[in-house]
Amino acid sequence: MATRHAALDVLRGIAILGTLATNIWIFTNPDGLVGYIQGTHHATGSWAPAEDLLQQLAQGKFLGLLTIMFGIGLAIQQRSAVRRGRPWPGRYYWRAALLFVDGLINYFLFTEFDVLMGYAVTGLIVAYLLSMRVRRQYVAIAVAASTHVALLGLVTWALLAAPAPANGNRGLSPNPYADGSFVDLIAFRAENLLMFRAEVVFILPMSIALFLVGAALLRAGILEPRGARLRRRLLVGGLGVALPLDLAVGLAGGDAGLVVGRYGLAPIVALGLLAWVAGHYADGHAPGRCGRALTPVGRMALSCYVFQNAIAGAVCYGWGMGLAQHLDGTTLVPATVALYLAIAAVLMMFSHFWLSRFERGPLEWLWHRGYDRITASADRRMSPRRVAAPR
């Protein structure tokens, strides 16, 4: 029987709430993702450096951690299939298809920066790569990482070479985030589908590499006592070296520095964070108060990820309470931090309450029910037809 590592759910919980720490600043921008990218509506006065620091601390780290955790989860699914004597990747394409549908719904209804669609495509690719020899998987990591570094270099060069804009960035007019209805925002996301999905395409090589790295770390014992030396190296490289560089480049490097930090240094920081948390539980240490609060969120990662976007949208956008349009430079930071803490608390309490009564989160239950029905239907279609015996 496979051992369930306590670190897995804690790390997933950290990754889910960490992505919210990045995305909450997008929700509280009156122009949404467009304003966040253009750099409109910043904090003023003494709040300005606090905003920059808080954003940079979360920028890309938890996206990287969540991506690595998806890779570890995929490797665990493969282990389970092999242990039960089932072929791999088998029908994983159905799992990927359902995850893609989840992401599509999340994109149109709640957030244009959804990651689930990208993870569905990445997972499908990596599922087949995991069926290959380990040596070929390392080659795939090298190819994917090299491709990502090359793309990152081109984008960084373009940002450094681009002339400074002559006029300041202006807000959206009309603004569907502040003034539009729920349906207006859905239409806006549909009209700008290619622009909003550009990041998913850009980070595909990085995602493939991090998925495979997660699988490799699982094989190397990152969650077990035997992985102590590996964890120490990742700690030094991630939190000792990459984190200070990430903060320096992100805070002082302008748009180019932000891109290098988010897509270049932040994934390395995520590896250090993974090693730090995994080391705490590698010897079988039971979760403490903080770990017990994060574990239900990790077990309901899909539900909590979608719910946090739904809650933030309902509070910040015009179709809901419209908080974002009422914030100015002096209230942006305290309101954003307070909203983040409130949503995090709601997710932790809700997930604890739900899992005390049910085995799976609500969306996880729907997902597994849909998968079971699809595979059962496929089995019935593929089974040989019964032929009536001659009388």
VEXSEKE-645909 format. One record per residue (C-alpha): x, y, z; residue in one letter; residue number from 1. Coordinates in nm, 2 decimals. Last residue first. Layout:
# VEXSEKE-645909
node u:X; v:Y; w:Z; resn:A; resi:NUM
...
***
This chain:
# VEXSEKE-645909
node u:-3.22; v:-2.24; w:-3.03; resn:R; resi:391
node u:-2.89; v:-2.07; w:-3.13; resn:P; resi:390
node u:-2.72; v:-1.87; w:-2.85; resn:A; resi:389
node u:-2.77; v:-1.49; w:-2.87; resn:A; resi:388
node u:-2.45; v:-1.30; w:-2.93; resn:V; resi:387
node u:-2.33; v:-1.07; w:-2.67; resn:R; resi:386
node u:-2.14; v:-0.78; w:-2.81; resn:R; resi:385
node u:-1.77; v:-0.76; w:-2.72; resn:P; resi:384
node u:-1.68; v:-0.48; w:-2.47; resn:S; resi:383
node u:-1.55; v:-0.16; w:-2.63; resn:M; resi:382
node u:-1.87; v:0.03; w:-2.61; resn:R; resi:381
node u:-1.93; v:-0.08; w:-2.25; resn:R; resi:380
node u:-1.58; v:0.01; w:-2.15; resn:D; resi:379
node u:-1.61; v:0.36; w:-2.31; resn:A; resi:378
node u:-1.93; v:0.42; w:-2.11; resn:S; resi:377
node u:-1.75; v:0.32; w:-1.79; resn:A; resi:376
node u:-1.46; v:0.55; w:-1.88; resn:T; resi:375
node u:-1.69; v:0.85; w:-1.93; resn:I; resi:374
node u:-1.90; v:0.78; w:-1.62; resn:R; resi:373
node u:-1.60; v:0.74; w:-1.40; resn:D; resi:372
node u:-1.44; v:1.06; w:-1.53; resn:Y; resi:371
node u:-1.76; v:1.26; w:-1.48; resn:G; resi:370
node u:-1.79; v:1.13; w:-1.12; resn:R; resi:369
node u:-1.43; v:1.20; w:-1.06; resn:H; resi:368
node u:-1.47; v:1.56; w:-1.18; resn:W; resi:367
node u:-1.79; v:1.62; w:-0.99; resn:L; resi:366
node u:-1.64; v:1.49; w:-0.67; resn:W; resi:365
node u:-1.32; v:1.70; w:-0.72; resn:E; resi:364
node u:-1.55; v:2.00; w:-0.78; resn:L; resi:363
node u:-1.73; v:1.95; w:-0.45; resn:P; resi:362
node u:-1.42; v:1.85; w:-0.25; resn:G; resi:361
node u:-1.37; v:1.49; w:-0.17; resn:R; resi:360
node u:-1.43; v:1.25; w:0.12; resn:E; resi:359
node u:-1.73; v:1.44; w:0.26; resn:F; resi:358
node u:-1.84; v:1.55; w:0.60; resn:R; resi:357
node u:-1.52; v:1.67; w:0.77; resn:S; resi:356
node u:-1.39; v:1.74; w:0.43; resn:L; resi:355
node u:-1.65; v:2.02; w:0.38; resn:W; resi:354
node u:-1.59; v:2.19; w:0.71; resn:F; resi:353
node u:-1.21; v:2.19; w:0.67; resn:H; resi:352
node u:-1.24; v:2.31; w:0.31; resn:S; resi:351
node u:-1.48; v:2.59; w:0.41; resn:F; resi:350
node u:-1.26; v:2.71; w:0.70; resn:M; resi:349
node u:-0.94; v:2.72; w:0.50; resn:M; resi:348
node u:-1.11; v:2.88; w:0.20; resn:L; resi:347
node u:-1.28; v:3.14; w:0.41; resn:V; resi:346
node u:-0.95; v:3.23; w:0.59; resn:A; resi:345
node u:-0.77; v:3.26; w:0.26; resn:A; resi:344
node u:-1.05; v:3.48; w:0.12; resn:I; resi:343
node u:-1.03; v:3.71; w:0.43; resn:A; resi:342
node u:-0.65; v:3.73; w:0.43; resn:L; resi:341
node u:-0.65; v:3.82; w:0.06; resn:Y; resi:340
node u:-0.92; v:4.09; w:0.11; resn:L; resi:339
node u:-0.73; v:4.24; w:0.40; resn:A; resi:338
node u:-0.41; v:4.25; w:0.19; resn:V; resi:337
node u:-0.59; v:4.41; w:-0.10; resn:T; resi:336
node u:-0.76; v:4.67; w:0.12; resn:A; resi:335
node u:-0.44; v:4.76; w:0.30; resn:P; resi:334
node u:-0.25; v:4.80; w:-0.03; resn:V; resi:333
node u:-0.51; v:4.99; w:-0.24; resn:L; resi:332
node u:-0.63; v:5.24; w:0.02; resn:T; resi:331
node u:-0.38; v:5.52; w:-0.02; resn:T; resi:330
node u:-0.34; v:5.49; w:-0.40; resn:G; resi:329
node u:-0.71; v:5.47; w:-0.46; resn:D; resi:328
node u:-0.98; v:5.20; w:-0.42; resn:L; resi:327
node u:-1.35; v:5.24; w:-0.51; resn:H; resi:326
node u:-1.32; v:5.09; w:-0.85; resn:Q; resi:325
node u:-1.18; v:4.77; w:-0.70; resn:A; resi:324
node u:-1.46; v:4.71; w:-0.45; resn:L; resi:323
node u:-1.73; v:4.66; w:-0.71; resn:G; resi:322
node u:-1.96; v:4.45; w:-0.49; resn:M; resi:321
node u:-2.06; v:4.22; w:-0.77; resn:G; resi:320
node u:-2.11; v:4.28; w:-1.15; resn:W; resi:319
node u:-1.87; v:4.57; w:-1.11; resn:G; resi:318
node u:-1.58; v:4.35; w:-1.01; resn:Y; resi:317
node u:-1.39; v:4.33; w:-0.68; resn:C; resi:316
node u:-1.60; v:4.13; w:-0.44; resn:V; resi:315
node u:-1.77; v:3.89; w:-0.68; resn:A; resi:314
node u:-1.44; v:3.85; w:-0.87; resn:G; resi:313
node u:-1.25; v:3.77; w:-0.56; resn:A; resi:312
node u:-1.51; v:3.51; w:-0.45; resn:I; resi:311
node u:-1.51; v:3.34; w:-0.80; resn:A; resi:310
node u:-1.13; v:3.33; w:-0.82; resn:N; resi:309
node u:-1.10; v:3.18; w:-0.47; resn:Q; resi:308
node u:-1.37; v:2.93; w:-0.56; resn:F; resi:307
node u:-1.18; v:2.80; w:-0.87; resn:V; resi:306
node u:-0.86; v:2.74; w:-0.69; resn:Y; resi:305
node u:-1.03; v:2.61; w:-0.38; resn:C; resi:304
node u:-1.23; v:2.35; w:-0.57; resn:S; resi:303
node u:-0.92; v:2.23; w:-0.76; resn:L; resi:302
node u:-0.70; v:2.22; w:-0.45; resn:A; resi:301
node u:-0.95; v:2.04; w:-0.23; resn:M; resi:300
node u:-0.69; v:1.82; w:-0.06; resn:R; resi:299
node u:-0.45; v:2.11; w:-0.06; resn:G; resi:298
node u:-0.70; v:2.34; w:0.10; resn:V; resi:297
node u:-0.78; v:2.07; w:0.36; resn:P; resi:296
node u:-0.40; v:2.04; w:0.44; resn:T; resi:295
node u:-0.34; v:2.42; w:0.49; resn:L; resi:294
node u:-0.51; v:2.46; w:0.83; resn:A; resi:293
node u:-0.36; v:2.13; w:0.96; resn:R; resi:292
node u:-0.01; v:2.24; w:0.84; resn:G; resi:291
node u:-0.05; v:2.57; w:1.03; resn:C; resi:290
node u:-0.16; v:2.40; w:1.35; resn:R; resi:289
node u:0.11; v:2.13; w:1.32; resn:G; resi:288
node u:0.13; v:1.86; w:1.05; resn:P; resi:287
node u:0.26; v:1.53; w:1.17; resn:A; resi:286
node u:0.64; v:1.46; w:1.13; resn:H; resi:285
node u:0.69; v:1.14; w:0.93; resn:G; resi:284
node u:1.06; v:1.20; w:0.88; resn:D; resi:283
node u:1.01; v:1.38; w:0.55; resn:A; resi:282
node u:0.76; v:1.63; w:0.70; resn:Y; resi:281
node u:0.98; v:1.94; w:0.76; resn:H; resi:280
node u:1.21; v:1.84; w:0.48; resn:G; resi:279
node u:0.92; v:1.86; w:0.23; resn:A; resi:278
node u:0.84; v:2.21; w:0.34; resn:V; resi:277
node u:1.20; v:2.34; w:0.28; resn:W; resi:276
node u:1.26; v:2.14; w:-0.03; resn:A; resi:275
node u:0.94; v:2.27; w:-0.20; resn:L; resi:274
node u:1.03; v:2.62; w:-0.10; resn:L; resi:273
node u:1.37; v:2.58; w:-0.26; resn:G; resi:272
node u:1.22; v:2.43; w:-0.57; resn:L; resi:271
node u:0.98; v:2.73; w:-0.58; resn:A; resi:270
node u:1.28; v:2.97; w:-0.57; resn:V; resi:269
node u:1.41; v:2.80; w:-0.88; resn:I; resi:268
node u:1.07; v:2.85; w:-1.05; resn:P; resi:267
node u:1.09; v:3.22; w:-0.95; resn:A; resi:266
node u:1.43; v:3.28; w:-1.11; resn:L; resi:265
node u:1.34; v:3.26; w:-1.48; resn:G; resi:264
node u:0.97; v:3.31; w:-1.55; resn:Y; resi:263
node u:0.86; v:3.55; w:-1.28; resn:R; resi:262
node u:1.21; v:3.71; w:-1.21; resn:G; resi:261
node u:1.31; v:3.74; w:-1.57; resn:V; resi:260
node u:0.97; v:3.89; w:-1.66; resn:V; resi:259
node u:0.98; v:4.14; w:-1.37; resn:L; resi:258
node u:1.34; v:4.23; w:-1.46; resn:G; resi:257
node u:1.24; v:4.31; w:-1.82; resn:A; resi:256
node u:0.94; v:4.52; w:-1.70; resn:D; resi:255
node u:1.16; v:4.73; w:-1.47; resn:G; resi:254
node u:1.48; v:4.58; w:-1.33; resn:G; resi:253
node u:1.49; v:4.72; w:-0.98; resn:A; resi:252
node u:1.22; v:4.53; w:-0.79; resn:L; resi:251
node u:1.22; v:4.22; w:-1.00; resn:G; resi:250
node u:1.59; v:4.19; w:-1.04; resn:V; resi:249
node u:1.67; v:4.25; w:-0.67; resn:A; resi:248
node u:1.39; v:4.03; w:-0.54; resn:L; resi:247
node u:1.47; v:3.75; w:-0.78; resn:D; resi:246
node u:1.84; v:3.76; w:-0.70; resn:L; resi:245
node u:1.77; v:3.74; w:-0.33; resn:P; resi:244
node u:1.54; v:3.44; w:-0.39; resn:L; resi:243
node u:1.77; v:3.26; w:-0.64; resn:A; resi:242
node u:2.07; v:3.22; w:-0.41; resn:V; resi:241
node u:1.98; v:3.12; w:-0.06; resn:G; resi:240
node u:1.61; v:3.03; w:-0.11; resn:L; resi:239
node u:1.64; v:2.83; w:-0.43; resn:G; resi:238
node u:2.00; v:2.72; w:-0.47; resn:G; resi:237
node u:2.07; v:2.67; w:-0.09; resn:V; resi:236
node u:1.73; v:2.50; w:-0.03; resn:L; resi:235
node u:1.76; v:2.29; w:-0.34; resn:L; resi:234
node u:2.10; v:2.16; w:-0.23; resn:R; resi:233
node u:1.98; v:2.09; w:0.12; resn:R; resi:232
node u:1.68; v:1.90; w:-0.02; resn:R; resi:231
node u:1.90; v:1.68; w:-0.24; resn:L; resi:230
node u:2.11; v:1.59; w:0.06; resn:R; resi:229
node u:1.80; v:1.50; w:0.27; resn:A; resi:228
node u:1.64; v:1.29; w:0.00; resn:G; resi:227
node u:1.68; v:0.96; w:0.18; resn:R; resi:226
node u:1.44; v:1.08; w:0.45; resn:P; resi:225
node u:1.15; v:1.09; w:0.20; resn:E; resi:224
node u:0.96; v:1.36; w:0.02; resn:L; resi:223
node u:1.24; v:1.45; w:-0.22; resn:I; resi:222
node u:1.31; v:1.08; w:-0.27; resn:G; resi:221
node u:1.49; v:1.09; w:-0.61; resn:A; resi:220
node u:1.19; v:0.94; w:-0.78; resn:R; resi:219
node u:0.97; v:1.22; w:-0.65; resn:L; resi:218
node u:1.23; v:1.48; w:-0.76; resn:L; resi:217
node u:1.22; v:1.33; w:-1.11; resn:A; resi:216
node u:0.84; v:1.35; w:-1.13; resn:A; resi:215
node u:0.86; v:1.72; w:-1.02; resn:G; resi:214
node u:1.13; v:1.79; w:-1.27; resn:V; resi:213
node u:0.91; v:1.64; w:-1.54; resn:L; resi:212
node u:0.63; v:1.87; w:-1.46; resn:F; resi:211
node u:0.87; v:2.16; w:-1.43; resn:L; resi:210
node u:1.02; v:2.10; w:-1.77; resn:A; resi:209
node u:0.68; v:2.06; w:-1.94; resn:I; resi:208
node u:0.56; v:2.38; w:-1.76; resn:S; resi:207
node u:0.87; v:2.57; w:-1.88; resn:M; resi:206
node u:0.81; v:2.46; w:-2.24; resn:P; resi:205
node u:0.44; v:2.56; w:-2.21; resn:L; resi:204
node u:0.52; v:2.90; w:-2.06; resn:I; resi:203
node u:0.47; v:3.10; w:-2.37; resn:F; resi:202
node u:0.15; v:2.92; w:-2.48; resn:V; resi:201
node u:-0.01; v:2.97; w:-2.14; resn:V; resi:200
node u:0.11; v:3.33; w:-2.14; resn:E; resi:199
node u:-0.07; v:3.40; w:-2.47; resn:A; resi:198
node u:-0.41; v:3.28; w:-2.35; resn:R; resi:197
node u:-0.53; v:3.63; w:-2.26; resn:F; resi:196
node u:-0.43; v:3.77; w:-2.60; resn:M; resi:195
node u:-0.58; v:3.48; w:-2.79; resn:L; resi:194
node u:-0.91; v:3.49; w:-2.60; resn:L; resi:193
node u:-0.96; v:3.86; w:-2.63; resn:N; resi:192
node u:-1.32; v:3.85; w:-2.77; resn:E; resi:191
node u:-1.41; v:3.56; w:-2.55; resn:A; resi:190
node u:-1.28; v:3.73; w:-2.24; resn:R; resi:189
node u:-1.48; v:4.04; w:-2.32; resn:F; resi:188
node u:-1.79; v:3.84; w:-2.38; resn:A; resi:187
node u:-1.76; v:3.67; w:-2.04; resn:I; resi:186
node u:-1.70; v:4.01; w:-1.89; resn:L; resi:185
node u:-2.02; v:4.14; w:-2.04; resn:D; resi:184
node u:-2.21; v:3.84; w:-1.92; resn:V; resi:183
node u:-2.12; v:3.92; w:-1.56; resn:F; resi:182
node u:-2.22; v:4.28; w:-1.62; resn:S; resi:181
node u:-1.99; v:4.56; w:-1.72; resn:G; resi:180
node u:-1.90; v:4.88; w:-1.54; resn:D; resi:179
node u:-1.58; v:4.81; w:-1.34; resn:A; resi:178
node u:-1.44; v:4.50; w:-1.51; resn:Y; resi:177
node u:-1.60; v:4.57; w:-1.85; resn:P; resi:176
node u:-1.43; v:4.91; w:-1.87; resn:N; resi:175
node u:-1.54; v:5.11; w:-2.17; resn:P; resi:174
node u:-1.29; v:5.26; w:-2.18; resn:S; resi:173
node u:-1.00; v:5.07; w:-2.03; resn:L; resi:172
node u:-0.74; v:5.27; w:-1.84; resn:G; resi:171
node u:-0.47; v:5.48; w:-1.98; resn:R; resi:170
node u:-0.10; v:5.41; w:-1.98; resn:N; resi:169
node u:0.12; v:5.72; w:-1.98; resn:G; resi:168
node u:0.22; v:5.87; w:-2.31; resn:N; resi:167
node u:0.54; v:5.84; w:-2.50; resn:A; resi:166
node u:0.60; v:5.47; w:-2.41; resn:P; resi:165
node u:0.97; v:5.39; w:-2.34; resn:A; resi:164
node u:1.14; v:5.25; w:-2.64; resn:P; resi:163
node u:1.16; v:4.87; w:-2.68; resn:A; resi:162
node u:1.52; v:4.73; w:-2.67; resn:A; resi:161
node u:1.50; v:4.61; w:-2.30; resn:L; resi:160
node u:1.15; v:4.46; w:-2.35; resn:L; resi:159
node u:1.25; v:4.29; w:-2.68; resn:A; resi:158
node u:1.57; v:4.15; w:-2.51; resn:W; resi:157
node u:1.37; v:4.01; w:-2.23; resn:T; resi:156
node u:1.12; v:3.85; w:-2.47; resn:V; resi:155
node u:1.40; v:3.69; w:-2.67; resn:L; resi:154
node u:1.58; v:3.57; w:-2.36; resn:G; resi:153
node u:1.27; v:3.41; w:-2.22; resn:L; resi:152
node u:1.21; v:3.23; w:-2.55; resn:L; resi:151
node u:1.56; v:3.10; w:-2.54; resn:A; resi:150
node u:1.53; v:3.00; w:-2.17; resn:V; resi:149
node u:1.21; v:2.82; w:-2.24; resn:H; resi:148
node u:1.35; v:2.63; w:-2.53; resn:T; resi:147
node u:1.65; v:2.53; w:-2.32; resn:S; resi:146
node u:1.42; v:2.41; w:-2.04; resn:A; resi:145
node u:1.21; v:2.20; w:-2.28; resn:A; resi:144
node u:1.51; v:2.04; w:-2.44; resn:V; resi:143
node u:1.69; v:1.97; w:-2.11; resn:A; resi:142
node u:1.38; v:1.83; w:-1.95; resn:I; resi:141
node u:1.31; v:1.61; w:-2.26; resn:A; resi:140
node u:1.66; v:1.48; w:-2.24; resn:V; resi:139
node u:1.60; v:1.40; w:-1.87; resn:Y; resi:138
node u:1.29; v:1.21; w:-1.97; resn:Q; resi:137
node u:1.48; v:1.02; w:-2.23; resn:R; resi:136
node u:1.72; v:0.90; w:-1.96; resn:R; resi:135
node u:1.43; v:0.79; w:-1.75; resn:V; resi:134
node u:1.29; v:0.56; w:-2.02; resn:R; resi:133
node u:0.96; v:0.65; w:-2.17; resn:M; resi:132
node u:0.61; v:0.62; w:-2.01; resn:S; resi:131
node u:0.67; v:0.95; w:-1.83; resn:L; resi:130
node u:0.69; v:1.13; w:-2.17; resn:L; resi:129
node u:0.34; v:1.01; w:-2.25; resn:Y; resi:128
node u:0.20; v:1.16; w:-1.93; resn:A; resi:127
node u:0.42; v:1.47; w:-1.99; resn:V; resi:126
node u:0.23; v:1.56; w:-2.31; resn:I; resi:125
node u:-0.12; v:1.51; w:-2.16; resn:L; resi:124
node u:-0.02; v:1.69; w:-1.85; resn:G; resi:123
node u:0.11; v:1.99; w:-2.04; resn:T; resi:122
node u:-0.22; v:2.02; w:-2.23; resn:V; resi:121
node u:-0.43; v:1.99; w:-1.91; resn:A; resi:120
node u:-0.19; v:2.22; w:-1.72; resn:Y; resi:119
node u:-0.24; v:2.49; w:-1.98; resn:G; resi:118
node u:-0.61; v:2.47; w:-1.95; resn:M; resi:117
node u:-0.58; v:2.47; w:-1.57; resn:L; resi:116
node u:-0.38; v:2.79; w:-1.55; resn:V; resi:115
node u:-0.66; v:3.05; w:-1.56; resn:D; resi:114
node u:-0.55; v:3.41; w:-1.61; resn:F; resi:113
node u:-0.87; v:3.52; w:-1.77; resn:E; resi:112
node u:-1.07; v:3.47; w:-1.45; resn:T; resi:111
node u:-1.42; v:3.39; w:-1.34; resn:F; resi:110
node u:-1.68; v:3.26; w:-1.59; resn:L; resi:109
node u:-1.49; v:3.23; w:-1.92; resn:F; resi:108
node u:-1.16; v:3.11; w:-1.78; resn:Y; resi:107
node u:-1.30; v:2.89; w:-1.51; resn:N; resi:106
node u:-1.52; v:2.72; w:-1.76; resn:I; resi:105
node u:-1.23; v:2.66; w:-2.00; resn:L; resi:104
node u:-1.01; v:2.55; w:-1.71; resn:G; resi:103
node u:-1.26; v:2.28; w:-1.60; resn:D; resi:102
node u:-1.30; v:2.18; w:-1.97; resn:V; resi:101
node u:-0.92; v:2.14; w:-1.99; resn:F; resi:100
node u:-0.92; v:1.93; w:-1.67; resn:L; resi:99
node u:-1.19; v:1.71; w:-1.82; resn:L; resi:98
node u:-0.98; v:1.66; w:-2.14; resn:A; resi:97
node u:-0.66; v:1.58; w:-1.94; resn:A; resi:96
node u:-0.84; v:1.32; w:-1.74; resn:R; resi:95
node u:-0.98; v:1.17; w:-2.06; resn:W; resi:94
node u:-0.64; v:1.17; w:-2.21; resn:Y; resi:93
node u:-0.52; v:0.97; w:-1.91; resn:Y; resi:92
node u:-0.69; v:0.67; w:-2.06; resn:R; resi:91
node u:-0.39; v:0.45; w:-2.07; resn:G; resi:90
node u:-0.08; v:0.65; w:-1.99; resn:P; resi:89
node u:0.02; v:0.40; w:-1.87; resn:W; resi:88
node u:-0.13; v:0.05; w:-1.88; resn:P; resi:87
node u:-0.28; v:-0.10; w:-1.56; resn:R; resi:86
node u:-0.11; v:-0.36; w:-1.34; resn:G; resi:85
node u:-0.24; v:-0.20; w:-1.02; resn:R; resi:84
node u:0.11; v:-0.10; w:-0.91; resn:R; resi:83
node u:0.17; v:0.05; w:-1.26; resn:V; resi:82
node u:-0.14; v:0.26; w:-1.24; resn:A; resi:81
node u:-0.06; v:0.38; w:-0.89; resn:S; resi:80
node u:0.29; v:0.47; w:-0.99; resn:R; resi:79
node u:0.16; v:0.67; w:-1.29; resn:Q; resi:78
node u:-0.09; v:0.85; w:-1.07; resn:Q; resi:77
node u:0.20; v:0.94; w:-0.84; resn:I; resi:76
node u:0.40; v:1.07; w:-1.13; resn:A; resi:75
node u:0.11; v:1.30; w:-1.23; resn:L; resi:74
node u:0.08; v:1.43; w:-0.88; resn:G; resi:73
node u:0.45; v:1.51; w:-0.88; resn:I; resi:72
node u:0.41; v:1.70; w:-1.20; resn:G; resi:71
node u:0.11; v:1.89; w:-1.07; resn:F; resi:70
node u:0.32; v:1.98; w:-0.76; resn:M; resi:69
node u:0.59; v:2.12; w:-0.99; resn:I; resi:68
node u:0.33; v:2.34; w:-1.16; resn:T; resi:67
node u:0.19; v:2.46; w:-0.83; resn:L; resi:66
node u:0.53; v:2.54; w:-0.70; resn:L; resi:65
node u:0.62; v:2.74; w:-1.02; resn:G; resi:64
node u:0.29; v:2.94; w:-1.00; resn:L; resi:63
node u:0.37; v:2.98; w:-0.63; resn:F; resi:62
node u:0.70; v:3.15; w:-0.70; resn:K; resi:61
node u:0.58; v:3.35; w:-1.00; resn:G; resi:60
node u:0.54; v:3.68; w:-0.82; resn:Q; resi:59
node u:0.46; v:3.62; w:-0.46; resn:A; resi:58
node u:0.75; v:3.81; w:-0.30; resn:L; resi:57
node u:0.74; v:4.05; w:-0.59; resn:Q; resi:56
node u:0.39; v:4.16; w:-0.53; resn:Q; resi:55
node u:0.45; v:4.22; w:-0.16; resn:L; resi:54
node u:0.77; v:4.41; w:-0.22; resn:L; resi:53
node u:0.62; v:4.64; w:-0.49; resn:D; resi:52
node u:0.30; v:4.71; w:-0.28; resn:E; resi:51
node u:0.51; v:4.79; w:0.03; resn:A; resi:50
node u:0.73; v:5.02; w:-0.17; resn:P; resi:49
node u:0.42; v:5.21; w:-0.29; resn:A; resi:48
node u:0.24; v:5.23; w:0.05; resn:W; resi:47
node u:0.46; v:5.51; w:0.18; resn:S; resi:46
node u:0.32; v:5.74; w:-0.08; resn:G; resi:45
node u:0.11; v:5.60; w:-0.36; resn:T; resi:44
node u:-0.03; v:5.26; w:-0.45; resn:A; resi:43
node u:-0.05; v:5.18; w:-0.82; resn:H; resi:42
node u:-0.35; v:5.22; w:-1.05; resn:H; resi:41
node u:-0.21; v:5.13; w:-1.40; resn:T; resi:40
node u:0.09; v:4.91; w:-1.47; resn:G; resi:39
node u:-0.01; v:4.80; w:-1.82; resn:Q; resi:38
node u:-0.01; v:4.43; w:-1.72; resn:I; resi:37
node u:-0.22; v:4.50; w:-1.41; resn:Y; resi:36
node u:-0.45; v:4.73; w:-1.60; resn:G; resi:35
node u:-0.53; v:4.47; w:-1.86; resn:V; resi:34
node u:-0.56; v:4.20; w:-1.59; resn:L; resi:33
node u:-0.83; v:4.40; w:-1.42; resn:G; resi:32
node u:-0.89; v:4.76; w:-1.51; resn:D; resi:31
node u:-1.00; v:4.86; w:-1.16; resn:P; resi:30
node u:-0.70; v:4.67; w:-1.01; resn:N; resi:29
node u:-0.81; v:4.48; w:-0.71; resn:T; resi:28
node u:-0.86; v:4.16; w:-0.90; resn:F; resi:27
node u:-0.51; v:4.17; w:-1.05; resn:I; resi:26
node u:-0.35; v:4.24; w:-0.71; resn:W; resi:25
node u:-0.54; v:3.93; w:-0.58; resn:I; resi:24
node u:-0.37; v:3.72; w:-0.84; resn:N; resi:23
node u:-0.03; v:3.70; w:-0.68; resn:T; resi:22
node u:-0.14; v:3.62; w:-0.32; resn:A; resi:21
node u:-0.41; v:3.40; w:-0.48; resn:L; resi:20
node u:-0.14; v:3.19; w:-0.64; resn:T; resi:19
node u:0.02; v:3.15; w:-0.30; resn:G; resi:18
node u:-0.31; v:3.03; w:-0.15; resn:L; resi:17
node u:-0.31; v:2.74; w:-0.41; resn:I; resi:16
node u:0.06; v:2.67; w:-0.38; resn:A; resi:15
node u:0.06; v:2.67; w:0.00; resn:I; resi:14
node u:-0.24; v:2.43; w:0.00; resn:G; resi:13
node u:-0.07; v:2.21; w:-0.25; resn:R; resi:12
node u:0.25; v:2.20; w:-0.04; resn:L; resi:11
node u:0.05; v:2.11; w:0.27; resn:V; resi:10
node u:-0.13; v:1.84; w:0.08; resn:D; resi:9
node u:0.19; v:1.68; w:-0.05; resn:L; resi:8
node u:0.39; v:1.73; w:0.27; resn:A; resi:7
node u:0.18; v:1.48; w:0.46; resn:A; resi:6
node u:0.31; v:1.20; w:0.24; resn:H; resi:5
node u:0.06; v:0.93; w:0.17; resn:R; resi:4
node u:0.23; v:0.59; w:0.18; resn:T; resi:3
node u:0.14; v:0.34; w:-0.10; resn:A; resi:2
node u:0.00; v:0.00; w:0.00; resn:M; resi:1
***
